[in-house]
Amino acid sequence: MKKSVRLLSILLAVVIAFGMFAIAVSAEGEVANVTIKTNVDTVVAGDIIEVTVNVANNYYATAMRWPVLFSNAFFELVEGSVKATDELNALGGSAICNEKPDNTVYTTTYSSTDYTGVLVQWTAAVSATGVTPYNQEDGMDCFTFQLKVKEDINVGDAGVIVIPEDYPRFYNYILTDMEEPFSPDKVVKCETLVHTFAGATVECVTPEILPVEDSGVVLDKTKKYIKGIAIGTVDNLDSYVYPSVGEIVIVTVKENRMGTGSKVSLAHNGITYETYTLIIAGDINGDAYVDYMDLMLLDWYEAYGVSFSGVQKVAADLNGDGKVDANDKIALDAYLNFEYEIDQATGTVVSL
């Protein structure tokens, strides 16, 4: 009995790995969709990104082999980072991650001159009772690895990560059904199997804060002011600005209110690249609202010489004449009495 089990296992391994059976499947519609995903699509020189190979298929795959190539002028592989995911390992079988494959992974379209590659493979588990195939119609993340963006990359450069569609050694052997009893002749060559691939592109960008399209926000890149934010905005500025790379960090004046004087910075890999100050026209005390507290501060400024910071003066200059005086107090009073509206993009009052 032990000898027969061992013989069957060896036979199935040969069938799966080398495709010794040449029986064609007559049914049509078998498709494998392979998608390359990255955790980011914008980077700066020196960044390390995570690459994931996701595979969706509508048949019982007994093995798969994917050469993943990347632009070698833009990326370099982080050694030791290529691995099968926990999800793939949970299926059983055997995963092989080759960080230095031979030249067979390169093709006429994607040569070793411009690309470097890794080769990731998986073979189904084989037992005396059958094969545990790969069948994931919704797709599953199967392999991951890391790439480092080279230090000499310039803004505007881009790197691509692809699976070459003209690679000649894709596996196309499938299990025709899962019904028991299992027999080796159920592992057959599928002549109609179609592979589709979606690669990824990563671009090197200038680290900067950018306005969300049609948000009405205005970024003064000289004075480093942000205007155009709605009165009463709290928690975040996601609908107004976004980072070209990295993340937006906000330090508010009062609680989580996006008020005058709040600092909006771009941070990436522990580096702060630029910082803007928020201006909410009419909001002098920084609470993100325009109310009688601000009118009182204007009154104190005019009557008692209470000092204003530079950004407070900008927020208080509601007629746009470059100074803070009684006219701004009149304008704010008119706004509070619903006689005027405040255009946050320009920082001035306008007639209703």
N, C-alpha and C positions, 0 to 999 in steps of 0.2 A: 504493500500500500504506500509506504513512504517513497519507494522508488517511482511509482506512478505519479504521485503528487509532484515530486521534484521534476520529473520529465515534463509534465504539463506546464509547470511554472517556467521552465527554461524555454519551452516552445512558444509560450505566449510572449515572453520577453523579446524573443527574436522577432516574432510577428509585429510587435508594437514598435520596437526600436528600429528595425531595418526594413520593414514593409515587404516581407517575403511573399505575401499573398497578392495576387494581381487580379482578383475578382472585382469587377466594377459594380458599384451600387447603381441601381437603375432609377431610384427615386431622385427627384430634383429638389433644390431649395436649401441645401445645407450651406450655412454661412457662418464664418467666424469674423467678428468685428473686433479689431484690436485698436485700442485707443491709448496714445501716450499722453499722460497728464503731468503737469508740473504744479508745484505748490504756489508758484508766482509766475507772472509773465513779463515783469519788468525787474531789472536788476541794476546794480552798480558793480564796477570792477571789484573782484575779490569775493563776491557773494557765493554762498553755497546753496544750491537748490535741490529739492527732492523730486525725483522722477518716478512715476508709477506706470506700470504696464497693466492695463485693464483688458480683459478678454471676455467677450460675450459670444455665445454660440448656441445653435439650435439643434445640435446633434450630440451623440456620445463620442467624445474625443478620447482616444486611447493614449495620445501623446501630443505634445506641441513643442515647437522650436521657433524662437523669435530672435533674429539678430536686431539689436537696437543700436543705431548709429547716431553719432552727434558730431557737430561741426568742431573740428579739432583746432581751428584758429580761435574759437570762442570759449570752448570748454576744455576741462581736463577732468578725468575720472578721479573721484575720491576713492583711493584703494581700500578694499575690504568692505565697501558699502553695498555691493550687489547681493541681494538676498531674496528668497521667496517670502511671501507674506504669511502671516499666521493662518489666514483663511485658506490659502492653497495647501499649506502643510496639514491642515485639519482634514483635507480630503484623503490624505495618505498618498501613496506613490512616492516617486523619487524626483526631486528638483535638483538641477545642476545649474550653477551660475558661473559662467566662464568670463573672467574679466580680461583675459588676453587670448581671444579666439584666433584661429588661423585666418589666412586671407580669403577663405571661402565665404566669409560673411560680407565681403565687398562685391559690388556689382559694377556693371558698365556705367550706370547712372550715379552710383555712390561709391567712389573710389577711395582707396586708403590715403590718397594724397590730401583729400579734403575732409575725410571723416575718420573717426575712431569708433570702434564698436565693442559691445559686449554681447554675449550669446547666452540667452536664458532658455532652459529646457525643462520639460516635465514629462514623466512617464507614469501611467496609471499603475496602481497597485494590482498585483497579480496573485491569485490564490488558486487552490484546487477547484473552488466553486465558481470562479469568474474573475472579472475585471471591474475595478471601481473607476469609471470614466469621468471625464470633465464635461458637465452639461450645465451651463449658466446662462440662461436666456437674458437675464437682466444685467449680466456682466459682473465680474468680480476682479478686484485688484489682486494680481498674481505675483508681480515682482516689483521691487523698488531698488533704486540706487541713487547716489548723490553725484552731482557735478559741480565743480568749482569754476566760476567765471574767471578767466585769466586777467591778470593785473594790467595788461597793456591794451585792454579793450577800450574803445572810445564810445562816447555818446552817439547813438544812432546805429551802432553795430548791432547785429542780431545773430543769434545762434539757433540752429534747428536740431530737432531730435526726431528721427524717423525710423520706420521699418521699411527697408527697400522692397517695393512691390515686385521687382524683378529678381528677387532672391530665388534660386531654383530648388532649394532643399526644404521647403515647408512640409510638415507632416500632413498627409491627407488620408490617413487610415482611421476608420471609425468602427464603433461597435454598432451593428445593425439593430439589435434590440437587447433588452434587459431580461427577457423571459428565461426562466430556468427550464431545462438544464442548459448550462453554458457549454459552448463548443468553440474551438479555435476558428472554425470557418465563419463565425459571426464577425470576426475582425477583418474588414475588407477595405480595399482601395476605393475611395469615392472620387470618381472622375468629375463629378459636378460640383465639388466643394469649391466655394468662392471665399477668398480672403479679402477683406477691406481694411484699410489702415487710415488712421487719423494721427498725424504727427503733432508736434508742438513747436512753437516759436517763442523765443525769449529775447527781449530787447534791452539794451543798455540805455538808460535814461539819465537825465539830470535830476537829482533829488530836489523836488520842489512841491509846494502846495499849489493845487490847481482848482479852479472853480468848476462846480458841477454845471453842466450845460443847462441853460434856461433857468437857472436858479435866481438870477438877478444879483448875485453877489459880485462885489468889485474888489479886486486885490490891487492895492497901491504898492507896486514892487519897489518904489523908491523910498517912501516913508514907512513901508511895511505895516500898512493899515489894512484891515478887512472891513468893508462896509457892505450894506445891503442885506444884513441879517434881520429877520422879522423881530419886532419887539416881543419879549416874553419867551424867546427860545430857551429851552433847558436841555440838559443832559449831553447833547452832542451837536455837531455841525454836519452830520453825514449828508444831509440834503443840500448842503451849500459848498463844501470843499472836500477834496480827497487828495491823498498823497500819490505822487508819481511812483513812489517806491517807499517801503517802510510803513510808518503809521503816524497818525495825527495824535499829538499829545496836547491836552488843554489844561491850563491852570486858571481857574476862575477866581474872580474877585470875591464873589459871594455864592456859597454853596455850589450847586451845579448850574447856575444861571449864566447864560452866554451874554454877559453884560459888558459895558465899556470898561476897558482896561484888562480884560481877560487875555491871556497869552495863548497863542495857537502855534505850536511848533511841529516841525517834521523831524522825526527821529528814525534812525535806521542803524542797526548793528551797534548800538551804544553811542552813536554820533548824532548830535543835533545839527542839522544842516541850515535851517532858517527858522525864524520866529516872527510872527505877526502879532499885532495888537488889535483887538476887536474894538470897533467904534459903533455904538448904537446912538444915533442922533437923538438928543433929548435926554438920554440916560446918563446923568452926571454922577450918580452915586454907585453905578456898576451893578445894579440888581437886575438888569435886563428889562426893566419896565420904565415907562415915562409917565410920571405922576407928580403929585403936588410936593413930594419930597424933593424932587429935582427943581421944581419952581422955587422952593424955599432956599435951596443952595444957591440958585442964581440971585435971589434977593440978598442973601448974605454976602455973596461975592461983590455985588454992586454997592451995598450999603456999608459993609463992615470990612471989606478987603480980605475976605476968606480966600486962601490960596487954592488955585486949581492946578492940577498937573497938566502936562501938555495934551494928553488924550482927553482929559475932561474939558479943556478949552475947545478942542475940535468937536466934541459931542455937544457942547453948549452953543456953538456958533450956528444958530439955526437959520440965519439969513445969508450965510456964506460970504460975509464981507471980510473975513479973516480976523475978526476981533469979537470979544464978548462984552456986550453992553446992554443998555436998557432995551434996545430993539429986539434982542434975543429973548429977553424976559417977556416982552409983549407977544412975540411969536409963540413962545411956549404956552403962555396963558391962553392964547387964541386956540392952540391945538387942544388944550385940556377942556376948552369950552366948545369943542367940535366945530370950530370955524375954519380950521386948517387941517391938512394931513401932513405927515412927515414922509418925505421921500428918502428912505434909508440909503439908497444907492448914491444920492448926491449929498445927503446929510442936511437938507434944507426943507423948510415948510413950503407947501404948495396949497393953492386954493382948492376947496372941495368942489 
